[in-house]
Amino acid sequence: MVMKLGAQSPVVIFSRSTCCISHTIETLIRNFGANPIVYELDRLQNGKELERALVELGCQQIVPVVFIGNELVGGSNEIMSLNIRGKLKQLLIKANAIWV
């Protein structure tokens, strides 16, 4: 189910409405011009089920979890690392989430 949701858009973020790190990652990605689909797990009826599925996929932290180009990229550490190394923008372009 998580993989199916993760494939619905070039960028998909699983978050919680009260998580400031999730909000920061969403803002970072939006600042590149991408328009991610955001699933706030605490507001979804099946949110707990999705959280368990994310853990089963190997996610170290529950939120945020980011899919780019139908692939699980990871959480905030992975996204920030990609951004610092200048690779996040290229990944978004490759996923057709943004255009140059």
Buried (B, 14 or more C-beta within 10 A) or exposed (E): EBEEBBEEBBBBBBBBEEBEBBBBBBEBBBEBEBEBBBBBBEEBEEBEEBBEBBEEEEBEBBBBBBBBBEEBBBBBEBBBEBBEEEEBBEBBBEBEBBEE
